[in-house]
Amino acid sequence: MIEDTKLPKTLFPFIWYFLKEYKSIVFVVIFLSIIAGFWGPFNSILIKQLIDLLPSVNDGDVSILALPASLIVINFIVFDNFTWRGVNYIWAKYVPIIQNKIISVMLDYTLSHSHGFYQNSLSGKISKQITNLSDSIVDIITFKLTNFLRGASLLLAAFAASYYVNSIFCIILIAWFIIFATFSISMSRKIVSLADKLAEEETVVVGELVDSLSNHSNIRIFGRKIYENLRMIPFFEKQRNAYYSLNIYSIMLYCIQGGLIAIMMAFSAFFLLHLYGKGLVTIGDFALILGLSMETGHMTWFLMGEVDYFNKAAGKCKQSLISLIVSLEIQDKPNAINLNCAQGQITFNQVKFHYKSTEPLFQNKSIEIQAGQKVGLVGYSGGGKSTFVNLILRLYDVTDGAILIDGQDIRDVTQHSLREKIAMIPQDPSLFHRSLMENIRYGRIDTTDEEVIEAAKKAHAHEFIEKLQQGYDSLVGERGVKLSGGQRQRIAIARAILKNAPILILDEATSQLDSVTENLIQESLWKLIQNKTTIVIAHRLSTLLHMDRILVFDKGKIVEDGTHTDLLAKGGVYKNLWVAQVGGFLDDEKMEDQVENLH
């Protein structure tokens, strides 16, 4: 896992983080890019010499022109074709590697974010920010860096060549460049903020679009296609305005830059005519200086354009870095060890916890779940059942106190080893858009096909899988949409069976199954939970009859603790919940009323 202390949060250190492994390659690219810029000025000097030699040609003997003409060809091959193609070859080989590394590292980093981060962020927006970051960095290092270095070396060579012909003209050319560059850079700073704004609006559009597409069934059920289209209009407008502002400002800047270049070229032409009229320059000098002034003007314009494009790419990177590179709320300690879970005893020791900007949910909670014990959790929504489980999984850290598994503070062990020892079957399982074989094998990656099939049989999933055209190779669709709720749940159960972890958490694991399938699976689940510490969140209280203990939650407190029989005999909250339940399900409103009456 990437620690946030190791991942730079500013642009250039972030880029170097990925390039330092290839620093020798980067230096070669820098060298070749600089050399490539010499082609233009050298070529202009050679053309000057060729022109100056033309009057010396006698009786059609052009042998005197052979050397400069040959050097022009060699100059093109060495300083333009060879160097530039070399740079292209290097980037063709290494860019995919660097790009994939950026995506891989950022995926690892974002997956390390807290549960709350994902609750407050759209997955489509996150993926857009990652791809923006990768694409923009590649654009910066492959095009902007190499083009800028090539252009800078060309300008330096051009200044040197102009000084060789006329020192005054060289000074004028350098002064004009300083004025042009200063103006362009100062004006282009605004492009960073405008590009940042555009990138932000683009990610919002993508995030909202993915949100709509992932809820397509709701859109159809409620007939809200028109509404969704209309809802996107304000987001499109903000993106359009941001795009318009950025490009209009860029066009205005380019127009001013073009005017400055035109002034410089006009001045150069009149200055050359003046010098030529006084016999101070040759025809070759005239051609050289005019060519250098045009080359300098266009290259300066090109460089400033690269600066603008760099600022746009930097703006996108900045927006992504601000959104993605935030402090990881849940981190492994530097000296974290692997969890040794031989038994599965869970202890809450004076635990305090509350979500941000909310009232404390747990206050000095102490409870011990013995190894191999089967414990049911009941209570109406918001009572703390899910939070209790999330704290065990360390999706959140406790505010105070400690949670221990087999005597080990879960904050002292790696998150990976902790979650490897826990299997969970959620109420509404989400599957990957992969094959059924891959989805089940996710419980234990190194398992064989035969073991996967055996787990599917125990979960009574094998029967419907075999009926599919591609069997275990069938793709399930995004989040498993091609399967029914009951089928997804059976896949989740098969995954948990395959994982065979010492701690098992069931969140109404059979709620979406028909009664026949549920009876069949209950037998498999009962075998699964033997010799395992099991926590069952239930709205259907009848599923808890054989639990060793039942914990009754109310507003973050465990108000009752005992067996089903003991709790009924107490005549307290649990009994009222049992009486209020219709058909084995808890009615939250009735349940809450009953609890309030008892307080």
C-alpha positions in Angstrom: 0.0 0.0 0.0 1.2 3.5 -0.8 1.4 5.7 2.3 0.3 9.3 1.8 3.6 10.5 3.3 5.5 9.0 0.4 3.3 10.2 -2.4 4.0 13.9 -3.3 1.2 16.3 -3.4 2.7 18.9 -5.7 3.1 18.6 -9.5 6.9 18.4 -10.2 7.8 16.2 -7.2 4.8 14.0 -8.2 6.1 13.7 -11.7 9.7 12.9 -10.5 8.2 10.2 -8.2 7.4 8.2 -11.4 10.4 9.3 -13.5 13.2 8.8 -11.0 13.4 5.1 -11.8 14.1 6.0 -15.4 16.4 9.0 -14.8 19.0 7.8 -17.2 16.4 7.6 -20.0 15.1 11.1 -19.0 18.7 12.5 -19.3 19.1 10.9 -22.8 15.8 12.5 -23.9 16.8 15.9 -22.5 20.2 15.7 -24.4 18.6 14.6 -27.7 15.9 17.3 -27.4 18.5 20.0 -26.9 20.6 18.7 -29.8 17.5 18.7 -32.0 17.1 22.4 -31.6 20.5 23.1 -33.2 19.2 22.1 -36.6 17.5 25.4 -37.6 20.2 27.9 -36.8 23.0 25.6 -38.2 20.9 25.2 -41.3 20.5 29.0 -41.7 24.3 29.5 -41.3 25.0 26.8 -44.0 22.5 28.5 -46.3 24.3 31.8 -45.7 27.6 30.3 -46.7 26.1 28.7 -49.7 24.6 32.0 -50.9 27.9 33.9 -50.2 29.7 31.3 -52.3 27.4 31.6 -55.3 29.3 34.6 -56.9 32.5 32.4 -56.8 31.0 29.8 -59.1 32.9 29.9 -62.5 32.0 28.2 -65.8 29.3 26.1 -64.2 31.8 24.5 -61.7 29.7 24.1 -58.5 32.2 21.9 -56.7 32.8 24.8 -54.3 29.2 24.4 -53.2 29.5 20.7 -52.5 30.7 21.0 -48.8 28.0 23.4 -47.5 25.3 21.5 -49.5 26.5 18.2 -48.0 26.6 19.7 -44.5 23.0 20.9 -44.9 22.0 17.2 -45.6 24.1 15.9 -42.7 22.8 18.6 -40.4 19.2 17.5 -41.2 20.0 13.8 -40.7 22.0 14.3 -37.4 20.3 17.2 -35.7 16.7 16.8 -36.8 15.8 13.4 -38.1 18.1 11.2 -35.9 17.6 13.1 -32.7 13.9 13.6 -33.0 13.2 10.1 -34.1 15.3 8.9 -31.2 13.2 10.8 -28.8 10.0 9.4 -30.4 11.4 5.9 -30.1 12.2 6.3 -26.4 8.8 7.6 -25.5 7.1 4.9 -27.6 8.8 2.3 -25.5 8.5 3.9 -22.0 5.3 6.0 -22.0 2.9 3.1 -21.7 5.0 1.8 -18.8 5.0 5.1 -17.0 1.3 5.7 -17.7 0.3 2.3 -16.4 2.5 2.9 -13.3 0.7 6.2 -12.6 -2.7 4.5 -12.9 -1.6 1.5 -10.8 -0.2 3.7 -8.0 -3.2 6.0 -7.9 -5.6 3.0 -7.9 -3.7 1.5 -5.0 -3.7 4.9 -3.2 -7.4 5.7 -3.7 -8.4 2.2 -2.7 -6.6 2.9 0.6 -8.9 5.8 1.3 -11.5 5.6 4.0 -15.0 4.3 3.7 -16.2 7.9 4.1 -14.1 9.1 1.1 -16.1 6.8 -1.2 -19.4 7.8 0.4 -18.7 11.4 -0.5 -17.3 10.8 -4.0 -18.7 9.5 -7.2 -16.7 6.6 -8.6 -16.9 8.1 -12.1 -15.4 11.3 -10.9 -12.6 9.5 -9.2 -11.8 7.4 -12.3 -11.8 10.6 -14.5 -9.4 12.3 -12.1 -7.0 9.4 -12.3 -7.1 9.3 -16.1 -6.8 13.1 -16.3 -3.7 12.9 -14.0 -2.1 10.1 -16.1 -2.9 11.6 -19.5 -1.7 15.1 -18.5 1.5 14.0 -16.9 2.3 11.9 -20.0 1.5 15.0 -22.2 3.8 17.1 -20.1 6.8 14.8 -20.2 6.5 13.7 -23.8 5.5 16.8 -25.7 5.8 19.8 -23.5 9.2 18.9 -22.0 10.8 17.8 -25.2 9.3 20.6 -27.3 10.3 23.2 -24.8 13.9 22.0 -24.6 14.1 21.8 -28.4 12.7 25.3 -28.7 15.0 26.7 -26.0 18.1 25.3 -27.6 17.0 26.6 -31.0 16.6 30.1 -29.6 20.0 30.0 -27.9 21.6 28.8 -31.1 19.8 31.5 -33.1 21.0 34.2 -30.7 24.6 33.0 -31.1 24.2 32.9 -34.9 22.8 36.4 -35.0 25.7 37.7 -32.9 28.1 36.1 -35.3 26.6 38.3 -38.1 25.6 41.5 -36.2 26.0 42.1 -32.5 23.5 45.0 -32.4 20.8 42.9 -34.1 21.5 40.1 -31.6 21.0 42.5 -28.6 17.7 43.8 -30.2 16.5 40.2 -30.8 17.3 39.2 -27.2 15.5 42.3 -25.8 12.4 41.6 -27.9 12.4 37.9 -26.7 12.6 39.0 -23.0 9.7 41.4 -23.5 7.7 38.8 -25.4 8.3 36.0 -22.9 7.7 38.2 -19.8 4.4 39.3 -21.2 3.3 35.8 -22.3 4.2 34.1 -19.1 2.5 36.7 -16.9 -0.6 36.6 -19.1 -0.7 32.8 -19.2 -0.8 32.3 -15.4 -4.5 32.8 -15.5 -4.7 29.8 -17.9 -3.8 27.5 -14.9 -6.8 28.5 -12.9 -9.1 28.4 -16.0 -7.8 24.9 -16.9 -8.2 23.8 -13.3 -11.9 25.0 -13.4 -12.5 23.2 -16.7 -11.0 19.9 -15.4 -13.2 20.2 -12.3 -16.4 20.7 -14.4 -15.4 17.8 -16.7 -15.0 15.4 -13.8 -18.3 16.5 -12.4 -20.1 15.8 -15.7 -18.4 12.4 -15.9 -19.3 11.6 -12.3 -23.0 12.6 -12.8 -23.1 10.7 -16.1 -21.8 7.5 -14.4 -24.3 8.0 -11.5 -27.2 8.1 -14.0 -26.0 5.1 -16.0 -25.4 3.0 -12.9 -29.0 3.7 -11.9 -30.5 3.0 -15.3 -33.0 0.6 -13.8 -34.4 3.3 -11.5 -34.6 5.7 -14.4 -36.7 3.2 -16.4 -38.9 2.2 -13.4 -39.8 5.8 -12.6 -39.9 7.0 -16.2 -37.3 9.7 -15.5 -35.3 9.7 -18.8 -36.3 13.2 -19.6 -35.7 14.3 -16.1 -32.2 12.9 -16.1 -31.4 14.7 -19.4 -32.8 18.0 -18.1 -30.9 17.5 -14.8 -27.6 17.3 -16.7 -28.1 20.7 -18.4 -26.7 22.8 -15.6 -23.6 20.6 -15.4 -23.2 20.9 -19.2 -23.6 24.7 -19.0 -20.9 25.0 -16.3 -18.5 22.8 -18.4 -19.3 24.9 -21.6 -18.7 28.2 -19.8 -15.4 26.9 -18.4 -14.3 25.7 -21.8 -15.4 29.0 -23.4 -13.5 31.1 -20.9 -10.3 29.1 -21.2 -10.3 29.1 -25.0 -11.4 32.8 -25.5 -8.6 33.9 -23.1 -6.1 31.7 -25.1 -7.2 33.1 -28.4 -6.9 36.7 -27.1 -3.4 35.9 -25.8 -2.4 34.3 -29.2 -3.6 37.4 -31.1 -1.5 39.8 -28.9 1.5 37.4 -29.3 1.1 37.4 -33.1 1.0 41.2 -33.1 4.3 41.3 -31.2 5.9 38.9 -33.6 4.7 40.9 -36.6 6.3 44.0 -35.1 9.5 42.2 -34.6 9.6 40.8 -38.1 8.8 44.2 -39.6 11.6 45.9 -37.6 14.0 43.1 -38.7 13.2 43.7 -42.4 13.7 47.5 -42.2 16.9 47.1 -40.1 18.3 44.6 -42.6 17.4 46.9 -45.6 19.2 49.7 -43.8 22.3 47.6 -43.2 22.3 46.3 -46.7 21.9 49.7 -48.2 25.1 50.8 -46.4 26.9 47.7 -47.5 27.3 46.4 -44.0 25.9 43.0 -44.7 26.1 40.5 -47.5 23.2 38.8 -49.3 24.0 35.7 -47.3 23.9 37.8 -44.1 20.6 39.3 -45.2 19.1 35.8 -45.7 20.6 34.5 -42.4 19.3 37.4 -40.2 15.9 37.4 -41.9 15.6 33.7 -41.5 16.8 33.8 -37.9 14.3 36.6 -37.0 11.4 34.6 -38.6 12.7 31.4 -36.9 13.1 33.2 -33.5 9.6 34.8 -33.8 7.8 31.6 -34.7 9.8 29.5 -32.1 9.1 32.0 -29.4 5.4 31.9 -30.2 5.6 28.1 -30.3 7.3 28.0 -26.9 4.8 30.3 -25.3 2.1 28.1 -26.8 3.8 25.2 -25.1 3.8 27.1 -21.9 0.0 27.7 -22.3 -0.6 24.0 -23.0 1.6 23.1 -20.1 -0.4 25.4 -17.8 -3.6 23.7 -19.1 -2.2 20.2 -18.4 -0.8 21.5 -15.0 -4.3 22.8 -14.1 -5.8 19.4 -14.7 -3.1 17.7 -12.7 -3.5 20.2 -9.9 -7.3 19.6 -9.7 -6.7 15.8 -9.6 -4.0 16.0 -7.0 -6.1 18.2 -4.7 -9.0 15.8 -5.0 -7.1 12.5 -4.7 -4.0 13.1 -2.7 -5.6 13.7 0.7 -4.6 12.3 4.0 -5.4 8.6 4.4 -7.6 8.4 7.5 -7.0 4.7 8.0 -3.3 3.7 7.7 -1.1 0.9 8.8 1.4 1.7 11.4 5.0 1.6 10.2 5.7 -1.4 12.4 2.3 -3.1 11.8 2.4 -6.9 11.9 0.1 -9.6 10.4 -2.9 -10.6 12.5 -2.5 -13.9 14.2 -6.1 -15.1 14.4 -6.1 -18.7 15.7 -9.4 -18.4 17.7 -11.4 -15.3 16.7 -12.2 -13.7 20.0 -13.4 -10.1 19.6 -13.2 -7.6 22.4 -14.5 -4.0 22.5 -12.5 -2.3 25.3 -14.0 1.1 26.4 -14.6 2.0 22.8 -15.7 5.5 21.8 -16.7 6.5 18.3 -18.6 9.1 16.4 -18.8 10.1 12.8 -17.7 13.6 11.7 -20.1 16.3 12.7 -22.4 13.9 14.5 -23.3 13.0 18.0 -21.2 10.3 19.7 -22.5 6.9 18.6 -20.6 4.6 21.0 -19.5 5.8 24.5 -17.2 3.5 26.5 -18.5 0.4 24.9 -17.1 -2.8 26.3 -18.1 -6.2 25.2 -16.5 -9.5 24.5 -17.4 -12.0 21.9 -15.9 -15.4 22.7 -14.1 -17.4 20.1 -16.6 -19.5 18.1 -19.6 -17.7 19.5 -22.6 -16.9 17.3 -23.9 -13.5 18.0 -27.0 -11.8 16.5 -27.3 -8.0 16.2 -30.8 -6.4 16.2 -32.2 -2.9 16.4 -33.8 -0.3 14.2 -31.9 1.7 11.5 -29.3 4.0 13.0 -28.9 2.0 16.2 -25.3 1.1 15.5 -25.3 -2.4 14.1 -23.5 -1.6 10.9 -21.1 0.7 12.7 -20.3 -2.1 15.1 -19.3 -4.3 12.2 -17.5 -1.6 10.3 -15.3 -0.9 13.3 -14.3 -4.6 13.5 -13.4 -4.4 9.8 -11.5 -1.2 10.6 -13.4 0.8 7.9 -13.3 3.4 10.6 -11.0 3.9 13.5 -12.3 4.2 17.0 -12.1 7.7 18.7 -10.9 6.1 21.9 -10.4 2.7 23.5 -9.5 -0.3 21.4 -10.9 -3.3 19.5 -8.9 -6.5 20.0 -9.0 -9.8 18.1 -7.3 -12.6 20.0 -5.8 -9.9 22.3 -4.3 -7.9 19.4 -5.3 -4.3 18.8 -6.5 -4.1 15.2 -4.7 -0.8 14.8 -1.4 -2.6 15.4 -1.9 -5.1 12.5 -2.0 -4.6 8.8 -5.4 -4.0 7.3 -4.8 -6.7 4.7 -4.2 -9.4 7.3 -7.2 -8.2 9.4 -9.6 -8.4 6.5 -8.1 -11.7 5.3 -9.4 -13.2 8.6 -12.9 -11.9 8.1 -15.5 -13.1 5.6 -18.6 -11.0 5.0 -21.9 -11.7 3.2 -23.7 -8.4 2.7 -27.4 -8.0 2.3 -27.0 -6.6 -1.2 -23.8 -8.0 -2.6 -22.1 -6.2 -5.4 -20.2 -8.3 -8.0 -17.5 -7.4 -10.5 -18.2 -7.3 -14.2 -16.3 -10.5 -14.6 -17.0 -14.2 -15.0 -18.8 -16.1 -12.3 -15.6 -18.2 -11.8 -13.6 -15.0 -11.1 -16.3 -13.6 -8.7 -16.4 -16.7 -6.6 -12.7 -17.1 -6.6 -12.3 -13.6 -5.2 -12.9 -15.3 -1.8 -9.5 -17.1 -2.2 -7.5 -16.1 -5.2 -5.1 -19.2 -5.2 -7.9 -21.8 -5.3 -8.6 -24.3 -8.0 -11.6 -24.4 -10.4 -12.7 -27.6 -8.6 -12.8 -25.8 -5.2 -14.7 -22.9 -6.7 -17.3 -25.3 -8.1 -17.5 -27.2 -4.8 -18.2 -23.8 -2.9 -20.9 -23.0 -5.5 -22.5 -26.3 -4.9 -22.6 -25.7 -1.1 -24.1 -22.3 -1.7 -26.7 -23.9 -4.1 -25.4 -21.6 -6.9 -24.1 -24.4 -9.1 -27.5 -25.3 -10.4 -28.3 -22.0 -12.0 -24.7 -21.4 -13.2 -24.8 -24.7 -15.1 -27.9 -23.6 -16.9 -26.2 -20.5 -18.3 -24.9 -20.7 -21.8 -21.3 -20.1 -20.8 -21.6 -21.6 -17.3 -18.9 -20.4 -14.9 -17.4 -18.2 -17.7 -20.5 -16.1 -17.9 -20.1 -12.4 -17.3 -22.4 -11.0 -14.7 -22.6 -7.4 -15.9 -21.8 -4.2 -13.9 -22.3 -4.9 -10.2 -23.9 -8.2 -11.2 -27.0 -6.8 -12.9 -27.4 -9.9 -15.1 -28.3 -11.9 -12.0 -31.2 -11.7 -9.7 -30.8 -10.6 -6.1 -31.0 -14.1 -4.9 -28.4 -15.3 -7.4 -26.0 -12.6 -6.4 -26.5 -13.5 -2.8 -25.7 -17.2 -3.5 -22.5 -16.1 -5.3 -21.6 -14.0 -2.2 -22.2 -17.0 0.1 -20.1 -19.2 -2.2 -17.3 -16.6 -2.0 -17.5 -16.6 1.8 -17.5 -20.4 1.9 -14.4 -20.5 -0.3 -12.6 -17.9 1.9 -13.2 -20.0 5.0 -12.1 -17.2 7.4 -12.2 -17.7 11.2 -14.6 -14.7 11.6 -17.8 -14.5 9.6 -20.2 -11.6 9.3 -23.7 -12.1 7.9 -25.8 -9.1 7.0 -29.2 -10.7 6.5 -27.4 -13.1 4.2 -30.6 -15.0 3.0 -33.0 -12.1 2.8 -33.3 -12.2 -1.0 -33.7 -16.0 -1.3 -37.0 -17.9 -1.7 -38.0 -20.1 1.1 -37.0 -23.3 -0.6 -33.5 -22.1 -1.5 -33.2 -20.5 1.9 -33.8 -23.8 3.7 -31.2 -25.5 1.6 -28.6 -22.8 2.1 -29.3 -22.5 5.8 -27.9 -26.0 6.2 -24.7 -24.9 4.3 -24.5 -21.7 6.3 -24.8 -23.7 9.6 -22.0 -25.9 8.5 -20.0 -22.8 7.5 -20.3 -21.1 10.9 -19.3 -24.1 12.9 -16.1 -23.3 14.9 -16.2 -19.7 13.6 -16.9 -16.5 15.4 -20.1 -15.4 13.7 -21.9 -12.1 13.8 -25.3 -11.9 12.2 -27.1 -8.6 11.5 -30.8 -9.5 11.2 -34.1 -7.8 10.6 -35.8 -11.1 10.5 -35.6 -12.1 14.1 -36.5 -15.7 13.4 -33.0 -16.2 11.9 -31.5 -15.6 15.4 -33.3 -18.3 17.3 -30.2 -20.5 17.4 -27.6 -17.8 18.2 -25.6 -18.1 21.3 -26.2 -14.4 22.1 -28.3 -11.6 20.8 -27.2 -8.0 21.2 -30.0 -5.4 21.0 -28.8 -1.9 19.8 -30.4 1.4 20.4 -28.7 4.7 19.6 -25.2 3.3 19.8 -25.8 1.5 23.0 -26.2 -2.2 23.7 -29.4 -2.2 25.8 -29.8 -5.9 26.1 -27.6 -9.0 25.8 -28.7 -12.6 26.0 -30.2 -15.6 24.3 -33.5 -15.4 22.4 -35.3 -17.2 25.3 -33.6 -15.0 28.0 -34.5 -11.8 26.2 -38.1 -12.8 25.8 -38.3 -13.7 29.5 -37.0 -10.2 30.4 -39.9 -8.6 28.7 -37.8 -5.7 27.6 -36.9 -4.1 24.2 -36.3 -7.4 22.4 -39.6 -8.9 23.4 -41.4 -5.7 22.2 -39.5 -6.0 18.9 -40.4 -9.6 18.6 -44.1 -8.9 19.2 -44.1 -5.9 16.9 -42.6 -7.9 14.1 -44.9 -9.1 11.4 -44.0 -12.1 9.3 -40.5 -12.2 10.8 -39.4 -8.7 9.8 -38.8 -5.7 11.9 -41.0 -2.6 11.2 -38.6 0.3 12.0 -41.4 2.7 12.9 -43.2 0.2 15.2 -39.8 -0.8 16.6 -38.7 2.7 17.3 -42.0 3.5 19.0 -41.7 0.4 21.2 -38.1 1.4 22.2 -39.1 5.0 23.0 -41.9 3.7 25.2 -39.5 1.6 27.2 -37.1 4.5 27.8 
